[in-house]
């Protein structure tokens, strides 16, 4: 059986380098815990540019 986890990254008002660095840290941490990135979904907030990025992760449940 698989487990799923979602991480949110705020992008509005931040430089691309800052957002990229945060995503890199999330990927590094999740990967070390056995998570695989499955999908990234941008979320538009208040009809502006991308407000958030939602990262979806999956891994086999511990103990399976």
C-alpha positions, -999 to +999 in steps of 0.1 A: +000+000+000+013+035-008+014+066+013+009+101-001+021+135+011+016+170-001+040+200+003+031+236-003+056+263-015+046+299-016+059+316-048+042+350-048+065+379-038+096+357-038+124+355-063+127+324-085+160+316-068+144+315-034+115+293-045+139+270-063+161+267-032+131+258-010+119+232-035+154+218-036+155+214+002+120+198+002+131+173-025+164+165-007+146+158+026+117+139+011+140+118-011+161+108+020+128+097+036+119+075+006+094+098-010+091+101-048+078+133-064+048+124-085+034+158-096+037+196-092+006+217-095+007+255-097-022+272-078-034+306-090-044+329-062-064+361-065-063+360-104-026+369-104+005+349-112+012+315-096+007+319-059+017+285-047+032+253-060+018+221-046+042+191-046+027+156-045+048+128-031+043+090-029+062+061-012+055+026-002+040+025+032+065+017+060+060-019+071+046-032+038 
